[in-house]
Amino acid sequence: MRVLLSWLLLAIVCYGTSQTTIEFWHSMGSTEEAVDLLAEAFNASQSDYRVEPRYVGAYPEGQTRLQAAFGGSAQPSLFQAELSFFPFLIDVGAVANLSDLTAGLPEAFVNDFFPGLWQYGEVDNERYGLPWNMSMPVLFYNASAFEQRRAAAPSTWQEFEAAAARLTTRQTRGFIAVADSWTFEMMVTTRGGRLVTEDGRPDFTNEKSIEALQLLRQMVESGHAIPRNLAETDFAILDFVRTKAMMVFASIANWPDAKRFAVAFDIAASPVPTSAGSNVPLGGAQLVVMAGASEAERQGAFAFWQFLMQPENIRTWVEASFYLPVRRSALPLLEPWYLEDPNRRAALSQLETAIPRPRIPDYATWQRYLEEAIEKAIKQSVPAETALEEAQRRAETTP
């Protein structure tokens, strides 16, 4: 009996030490419980790896903490990289190449992803990022006011401008114009334009960009929109929930919060206005394996991502977070959930035309210049072309 107990103890010790720990840093504060449950389910499904999730603050805080940990023992194995931060990590060599791992994936599995969502993680024909929490902008609107004025959710930019004018009264405005680069990027790409050239240079002064900013400036000057900069985001939210404005663009992942706070009226969500042949930019993050991770950690992180990509686990994640289903095969599982509230599916029709955001290391800096240009146009009445020309010059001379 004593010999048997010794063997059992030895087996337990060996088992415990053979398991590879995958420390996973993420920024999903509002859905931390769902992340923990998915990690626990993965850990229970196999014995080679143990994923330990750790919430490290919202995206900006998480990025700061990661940069402080670069190359050290405190660095995680797996990190959730917001899309504008992702190219920087590649540029500085902070993340591992995963091309050899994704090359072994079945073709049917890869083809099941919506194209834009799968393509984002690939840079220069090499795979560095893995899709998980992906979002797109949609239009949130005051359905009660729309019904009272017999207005329909706008599907084109002409209809959008007309709806804002129709919904404006002495007490309210039709729209909240926020100086946010992502929603402005959407206004450009849905017109068929781009903010970055194919060879990776800033292109803020193209016809579509000027047209988009002129629309925002014109709506503010005509009294049909409330202008807000990024520092006033909380005020913008209050503008909407207090019925001071009737429309605002936001991520589909913001739907549960918007619905919870919109107690004075019925709220609805719809796809963003578009034109023929246009695209909608993605939002969200990529999962990346840090370059300092061991081979066992790299393999384990990839195994965890594959677990997350199982259709039933995508369903669990989408229902908890309201992010997009990244694989088509998850849609039938989600259909009952979408039927409960059709507003949840506002972004789905945009998935086939979703495109990656610019994968340029300097784009995170360029965004700040662009947001300052938007603010000058809508809050200081600077002509759209003048404001964008200044942003273009600053971006072209970025160190």
N, C-alpha and C positions, 0 to 999 in steps of 0.2 A: 504493500500500500504506500509506504514511504517513497519507494522508487517511482511509483505511478504519479504521486503528487509532485515529485521533482520534475518529471517530464511535462506535466501539465503547466507548472509554473514557467518552465523554460519555453514552452510553446507560446504562452501568453506574452512573455517578454519579447520573444522573437517577432510575434505578430504585431505587437505594439510598435516596435522599432522599425519594422519594414514598411509601415504605412507612411506615405509622403504627405506632408501638410502643405496645403495651398492656401496661403493668406490672400484674401480677396478684398481689396479696398473699393468701396462704392459710394455713391452719392444719393442713394434712394431712401431719403429719410422718411418720407410719407408711406413708403411701402417696405420698410425694413423688415417687418414681420414676414412678408411674402418671400423676400430674399433669403431669410433665415430658414424658412420652411423648405424652400427648394434645395438649399444646401444640405439640410438634414436628410431630405429624401435621396439626394445623390449619395451621401455618405453611407446611407443604409443599403443602397443598391449594389455596392461593391466594397472590397476590402483593401484595395491598393492605395487609395487616396482619401484624404480628409480635407474638405474645403471649410475654411473658417472665415466667414464674412465679417467685415468691419466697416461700419458707417464712418466716413471721415469728413463729413460736412457736405454742403452743396458743392457744385462743380468748382467754383473759384477756390474755396478752401481746400478741397481735395487736391487740386492741381498744385497749390502752394506746398501742401504737406508732402506730395510726391516729389517735387523738385528738391525739397530739403533732404529727402531720403535717398536721392539718386546715388546708386553705386554702393550704398551702405547696407549693413545687416538689417536695418529697419525697413528696407524696401519690400513691398509685397511681391508675390509671384504674379498675381492677376490684378488688373486695374481697369476701372471703367473710365474711358477717356472720352470726354465731350468732343463733338465733331470738330470744332475749331481748334482744339488742343491736340488732337490726334496727329495732324501733319507735323507739328513741332516735335513731338516725341520721336517720330521717324527720323526727322532731320538731324536730331542730336544723338541718334543711335541708342535711344533709351529702351526700345522695344525689340522683341525677338521676331525674326522672320518665321512665319508659319506655313510657308508655301509647300514644304515637303509633306506637312500633315494634311492640308486641304487638298493636295494633289491626289491623295488616296481616297477621297470621298466619292461615293457613287454618283454618276452623272445625274441620275434621277433625283437624288437628294439636292444637288446644287441647283438644278433647273426648277425645283419647287420653290425657291426663294423668289420674291419679287426682284426684278433685275437691279433697280437702283439701290435697293437695300443690301444686296450681295456685293455689288461693285464697289461700294464706298471703301471697304477695307483693303482694297488692292491699289497699290501705288507703284508705278513703273513696272507693272507686270509681276509684282511680288506681293504676297499676302501678309499684312501686318495686323489687321483688325478683323474681329468677328462680330456680326450683328447680334444685337439683343434688344435693348430698349431704343426703338426708333419711333420718331414722331413726325408729324407734318402740321403746318398751320391750317386752321379752319376759321370760319366766320361764326362768332357767337353773336346772337341778336335777340332783341327784346320781342318775343313772339306776340305778346299782348299788344304792343304798340303797332306792330306790323298788321295785326288783324284789325285793329281799330281804324287804321288808315288804308286798309285793303291793299297792302303792299305785299309783294312776293320776295322771297330771298333772292338776291341778285346773282345771276350766273355770269355776267359780263361786267367789265369795268364801267361801261356806259350806264348799265342798270344800277350798279353800285353807287355811282355819283348821283343819279336821279333819286335813288332810295334815300340817301343821306339828306338831300334837299327836302324831300317829302316828309321825312320824319322830324325835321327841325321845327321847333316852336320857340316861343319866347323863353320857356323854361328849360328846354332840352336841345341837344344837338344830335345830329344823325350818326356821328362817328367819333371815335377817339383815335387821333393820329399820334402814335407813339414813335419816338425816334429810335427804333430798333432795327438793327441791320438785317436780322433774319426775315422779318415780315416785309422789309423793304426789298430784300433780295427776291422774295416771293412775288412782289408787285412787278419786278423786272422780268423774272423768268416766265411768269404767266402771260407776259406780253411777247414772249419769244426772244427776250434779250438775255444778256449775261453780264456779270460784274467783273469777270476775269477772262482774259483771252485764252485761246487754246494753248499758247506757249507760256501761260502762267504770269502774265502781266496785268496790273489793275486796268480796268476799263470802265471807270465810273461816268465818263462823259459821253457815252454812246446815246443814241436817240431814245432808246427805251428807258434808260435810267433817268434821263432828263424829263421825259414824259411822265414817269411815275412820280417824281418829286414835285413836278409842276402841279399834278393833280392834288397831292397832299396840301401844298401851299395854297392852291386856289380854294380848296374846301375850307381851310381855316379862315382865309380872308373873307370868304362869303358868309361865314358864320355857321357853316354846316358841320364843323368838326372842332373838337377840343384838342389843342396841342399839348403833348406831354413829352418830357425827355425821360431817359432811363432812370434817373434819380427819382422821378415822380411816378414810378410804376404803381406804387400803392395807391396813389391818388387816382390813377387811371382805372384801377379796379373799383374804387369807390364811385367814380363817375358812372360806371356801368351799373353796379348793383343798386345805386341810389337813383337810377333812371335819369341821370343828367345827360347820358348819351345812350344811343340805341344799338350801336354796332361796335365790335372790336375784334381784331384778329388775335388768336392765341393758339397754343398747341392743343391738340386733341387730348393730351394727357392732363390738361387743366380742367376738363369738363366736370369731374365730380366736385371740385371746389367751387366752380362757377355756379353749378346747379344748387349747391348747398347754400350759397350766400344770396342767390337771386330769389329772395322770399316774397318780394313785392310784385312779381310779375312772372309770367311763363317765359322760360328761356329756351332757345333752340340753337342748333348748330347746323351749318351747311358747308359744302365745299367752297373754297375760295373762288372768286371770279377768275375766269380764264378766257383765252382766245384760242382759235384753232391752232393746233400744233404746238401748244405751249407746255411748259413743265412746272412742277412744284418742287421746291427744295426740301430735302430731308432735315430733320433735327434729331436730337438725342445723342447717343454715344456708341462707341465701339468697345468691346472687350479686348484688351491687349495683354500679352505676356511680357513681363519686363525682361530686358536683356540679361540681367544678372541671375535670372532663375536657372536652376539646375535642369538637366534634361528630364529628370523625373517630374519636376514641377511643371515644365512645359507640357509634357505628355498628360499630366493630370489636369492641368487647366483646360487643355483641349478636350479631354474626356468630359469634363464638367460642362463645357459649352455644348458638346454634342447631346448631353443629357437635357440641357435647357431647350434644345431645339426639337425635342420630341413633341409632336403636336399637342398631346395632352398637357405637357408642361408649358407650352406656349399659351394654351388656353388659360391655365392657372395664372400665368403672369399678366396676360392682357386683362383679365377680369379684375385683377388686383390693382393694376397700374393705369389702365386705359391707354397704354402704348399700342402700337400697331402690331398685328400678327405678321411676322416676317416670312412665314411660309404659307403657301396657298392651302396646303393640306390641313391647316389648323382652322380654316374658315368654317367648314361644316360643324365642327365642334363648338364654335362660337355663335352659330346662328341663333340658338335660343336666347342667348344673352343679348345679342343685338336686337332681337325682336322685342325684348322687354322695354327697350328705349331706343328707337331708331336714330336718335341724335348721336348715339355712340358710334355709328357707322359713317359719320360725316366725312372722314378722311379716306374711307375705303376706295371710293371711286377715283381717288388721286394716286393710288398705289402703282398702277401700271405706267404712269407718267412721272413717277418720282425720280429725281436726279440727285446725285451726290452734291454736297456743298463743295466749294473750291478747296482742293487738297494742296494748299500752298502754305508753307510754314509761316510766312509773313502775314497771312490773311487775318489772323487774330489781331494783329496791329492795325491792318488796313480797316478792319471793321470799326475801330474807334474813330478813325478819321471820317469814315462814312457816317457814323452816328452823329458826330459833331456837325457835319454838313446838313444832315436832315434837321437837326435842332435849329440851326441858323435859318434854314428856309422856313420852317413852320412857326418859330417863336420870335425870330428877329426880322422876318420879311426879306431876307436876302434872296435874290433871284436864284431859282433852282440851278441854272447852268453855272452861275458864279460860285455857288457853294460846292457843287460837285467838281468844278475845275480846281478849287483849292484842295479838296480831298485827294484828287488825282495827283497833283504835284507832290503832296506830302507822301502819298503811297509810293510814288516813283523814286523818291529820295530816302526811303526807309533804309537805315543803316544795315 
